[in-house]
Amino acid sequence: MGVFSTASGSRKTRVVVGGVALLGATALVLSGCAPTEEGGAPAGDLTFKVGTALPVTGNLAFLGPPEIAGTEYAAAEVNEAAKGITIELTQGDSGDTDNKAYETEIPRLLGEGVGAIIGAASSGTSLQFIDQVVGANVIQFSPANTSAEFTTYDDKGLYFRTAPSDVLQGEVLGNLIAEDGNETLGMIVLNDSYGTGLASFTKEAFEAAGGEVVSEVTYNTGDTNFSAQISEVLAASPDAIALITFEEVATMIPEIVSSFPADKLYFVDGNLANFGDQFPAGTLAGAKGTLPGLSIDTLGDFTSGLNDFWVGEGNEELTEFSYAAESYDAVILLALASLAAGSTDPVEVAAKLQEVSGGSGDGTKCTTFAECADIINDGGVADYDGISGPITFDEVGDPTEATIGIYQYGEDNTYTAAD
């Protein structure tokens, strides 16, 4: 696995242990503070309206519950803290590029006067409505978009994400497959900006490590039969197969493992799921996958608290936690930026997001909303280190510090951090 460290315009790679890769970067140092009343009290009570366009339906619907729960949990903590900012949260469905739920949901949210929309999870789906959102001078903030396309997108300074670019995940995945002793690789790839982008970075890393990609086949959102793609990849007799897909992988798995060893399969964030008894015991034993974010195994306090909150709100117990922390951090950062700006105007809030993440300004480190809000209300600059990591936005809204976890499936078809 690799570590990317960006400094003074250079990029270097070195080896680390622990099943993760870290992307670090230097940041410009600026200063600023929010207006306060004498004695450090908030300048006034702000109410910032936030909408979500997360996958209630579509091919990433399994990510909907943890992401939605993360936003609700964060909003509840912000509002309970009573530090001068209230989050008014309105949930919405992004759907996917097949069912196009966003075509009605985004206009609905904008019509309700939200200052930010959290979502979508899918990069391809986000690209369908980003122009509509930023064109309305509203912030779009994704907890799970990983396509490299967003780094250079003309977003008016209004797009942010707590998930890292797939440049990093592809590097980690390609090196992992090579380090496992595989010399040839086949890939089944979702034909959208996420799938093809991640596939290209994985291929680049794998081939740089001396491997060869012998088959790379694609499918489209909405497809339901993948026999032709599976047959084509298997015909190339690869040592390993990377499945760069969304939840369509559940349809592919039985056909693949009937003639290919599961411990030579590699999953990614778009399909790494706890399948449990959806398949016979041992179906996926030994398969590996990558997922941006701190190891789920190390986030026990957060996931336990999140699940207790979610169930307490009358929902079913969570079985997935992918991108829950990133969703939580998105709400916290928006609240802190609004507080720092002393405003709910989206453009003014966006102008403070880099600062409160520690990407600019000589801020004081803090790890909870209440702690950071106190710093801001006392006239200081807060540098929030989140549940998902330090975040530290650069000037285009990308996190400059991120972690990629490596996971492995057991006999029960669920995954844990790899040794």
ABEGO torsion letter per residue (X at the ends): XBBBBBBGGBBBBBBBBGGBBBBBBBBBBBBEBBBBBBGGBBAEBBBBBBBBBBBABEAAAAAAAAAAAAAAAAAAAAAAAGAGBBBBBBBBBAEBAAAGAAAAAAAAAAAAGBABBBOBABAAAAAAAAAAAAAAGBBBBBAABABAAAAABBAGGABBBABBBAAAAAAAAAAAAAAAGBABBBBBBBBBAAAAAAAAAAAAAAAAAGBBBABBBBBBBGBABAAAAAAAAAAAGBABBBBBBBAAAAAAAAAAAAABBAAABBBBAAABBBAEAABBBGAABGBBBBBBEBBAAAAAAAAAAAAAAAAAAGBBBBABABGAAAAAAAAAAAAAAAAAAGBABAAAAAAAAAAAAGABEBBBBBABAAAAAAAAAAGBBBBBBBAAEAGGBBAAGBBABBBBBBBBBBAAGBBBBBX
